[in-house]
């Protein structure tokens, strides 16, 4: 028996597949926008735990006694899109703390253009602490007086008028700008710069690889100040004499208006 192989013309191919692509695009349209605007309980000394990706994050401290969270994510597409992709944000109050985490699943096939605008705005009591993990996010944080811990990949941080006593930054490929701050500071920075003004740290440990650091802080006689910079520069402007390590050693390098 002879079998016949039939070739489909480009026009018939397009007529066959375009409706399915269009239907897929219509099905996915529900995933292109996400909006949340809610108020959540938190203890006055509670913690906000945030885990996000590809967002612009604004966190502001105020005299309120709860947390206002506003999240807007809009994805604009031009062209054809097929496949299935979803997005959601989980917000939970547990044991006096607030946990915020986004999740994304599935895959899109895209022939065209995609633009995403993802903004997280959080207004919280001044006294809360922050624990933040992010990938490709930018942060603006002001008037938060609790401890701040940030572990980021490819993200920039701007802090203003935060009066906590403990700051921890572990950032790969990002910059930090900080005005104010006191207590203990630990910085681990790979491929990024950090600038700190008008601070009053009693302890500083900074480890930079391929980055520059400028810090203006008062120093105390029993403080500890250690800087290790590989392939970068360090500017320290201090008020007072070199700090003494509480374990008997001296600050390294000695603090006080020097450049290494």
N, C-alpha and C positions, 0 to 999 in steps of 0.2 A: 504494500500500500504506500503510495506516495504522500508525503506530508508537505504541506505548504506553509512557509514562513511568511507571515504578513508583517510589514514594517509600518509603524504608526507615523504619520506625518507630524512635523513639529506643531502644526496648528491643532491637530487632534490631541497631541500630547498636552498642549497648554489648556485646551478645553476640558481635558480630563482632570488635570491636577489643580488648576486654579480654583475651582469651587471648593475642593477639600482644603486648600491652603486658606482660603477666605473664611471657611467655616471654623478652621482652627484658630484663626486670628480673632474671630468673634467670640469663641469660647474663652480665649485667654484674656479678653478685655476686662473681665472681672478682677483679674490679678494686677491690673496696672495702677490701681490706686489703693492706698491704705491710709485711713485717718483714725486717730484716737485722741480724745480730749476728756480726761477723767481726773478725779481727785482721789488720792489714796492715803490711808493712815500710816503713820510712822512715829516711833518714839522720838522724843526730843534729842536723845543721844544715839539714835539708830543710824543705820548705814544704808546707802543706796548702792546697790550692786548692778552695774550696767555692762552688758556685753552686746556690742553692735558692730556693724560692718558698713562701710561706705556712707557714713552719715556726717552731717554737720551738727554738732552737739553744743547746746547752750545750757549751762547750769548756773542758776542765780540763787543766792541765799537771801532770805527775807524774814520778816517777823511772823510768818504764818506758822501754824502748828500741824500742817499736813503737806502733802506733796501734790502739786499740779503737774501732770504730764500731758504734753501735747505733741503728737507725732503726725507728721504728714509725709507721705511718700507717693510720688507721682512718677510714672514711667511713660515717656512719650516715644512712640515708635512711628517710623515712616518706612513703608515698604511692606514686605510680606513676613509674617511670623508664623511658625508652626511648632508644635510640641506642647508641652505642659509645664508650667512653672508657677509656683505659688510663694506667697510671702505672708508672714504673720509676726506679731509681737506679743510675747507673753509677759504680763505684769502680775506679780504676786506680792502680797503683804504677808510676811512670816516672821514671827517672834520679834515684832517691833521694827523689822527691817523691810526694805522694798527691793525686789528683784525684777530687773527689766532685761529681757533677752529677745533678740530678733532671730528668726529662722527663715531660711529660703530653701526650697526644694524643687526638683525637676530641672528640665533643660528646655531652652528655646533654640530653635533654628531660625536665624534671622537673615533676610536678604534686604538690607536697607540700613536705617539709622535708628539708634536708640539713645535717649537721654533720660537720666534718672536724677530726680531731685528728692533728697531724703533729709529731713530736718527733725531733730529731736530737741524739744524745749522742756526743761525741768525747772520748776520753782520750788524750793524746799526751805525748811528752817535753817537758819545760820549754823546751828550746832551739829548738823548731821555729818557723818563721815562718807567718803566716796571710795569705792573699789571699782575700777574701770578696766575693762579689756576691750580692745578694738583693733580692727584691721582696716586701714585706709580711711580713718576718720579724722576730723579736725574738731578741736575742743576750745570753747571759750567758757571759763569758769570764774565766777566772781563772788566774793562775800560768803564763802564757805569756810567755817571755822573748825570743822572736825578734821581728822586725819585724812590724807589723800594718798591713794595708791593707784598707779596707772601702769599698765603693761600693754604697750602698743606696737603695732607693726605698720610703718608708713603712716604716721599721723603727726600733726602739729598741735601744740598745746599753748594756750595763752591763759595765765592766771593773774587775777588782779584782786588785791585787798582780801586775800585769804589768810586767816589768823590762826590756823591750826598749829599743832606742835610736832607733827610728823609728816614728812613728805617722801614718797618713794616713786621713782620714775625708772622704768626699764623700757627703753624705746629703741627700735631699729628703724633707721631712716626717717627721722623726724626732728623738728626743732621745738624748743621750749622757751617761752618768754614769761617771766615771772616778776611781778611787782609786789614787794612785801614778803612775809614769811618769817617764821621763827622756829626755834626748837631744833629738830633733827632733819637733815636732808641727805638722802641717798639717791645718786644718779648713776645709771648705767646707760650709756648712749653710744650707739654704733651708727656712724654716718649721719651726724646731725650737730646742730649748734644749740647752746643754751646761754641765755642772758638773764641775770637776776639783779634786781635793783632794790635798794632800801630794805634790806633784810636784816634779821637779828638772829642768826643761827648760832647755836652752841655746839653743834656737831655737823660736819660736812664730810661726806665720802663721795667722791666723784671719780668715775672710771669712764673715759671717753676713748673711742677708737675712731680715728678719722673725723674729728670734730673740734670746734672751738668753744671755749667757755669763758664768759665774763661774769664775775660775781662781785657785788658790792654788799658787804655785810659787816656789822659790828662783830668783834671777837671778844671772848672772855678768857680769863687766865686759866681756867680749868676746862676749856673747850677742847675739841678734837677736830682738826681740819686736815683732810688727806685728799690729794689730787693726783691722779695718774692719767696722763694724756699721751696717747700714741698717735702720731701723725696729726698734730693739731696744736693749738695755742691756748694759753691760759692767762687771763687778766684777773687779778684779785685786788680789790680796793677794800681795806679794812680800817677800822678805828680801834686803836689799842695795840698792845704788844702781841707777840706770838702766843698762840694758845698752847697749853701744856696738856698732853695726853694724860687722862686720869690713871692710865696704867704705867705712867712713868716716862713715856716717850714724848717727843715734841711733835708739833704739827708738821706735816710734810706735804708740800713745801712750807716753810714758815709763812704764816699769814701776814698780810699788811702791805698793800700797795706795791706789788711787784709783778713782773711779767716774766714768764718762762717760755 
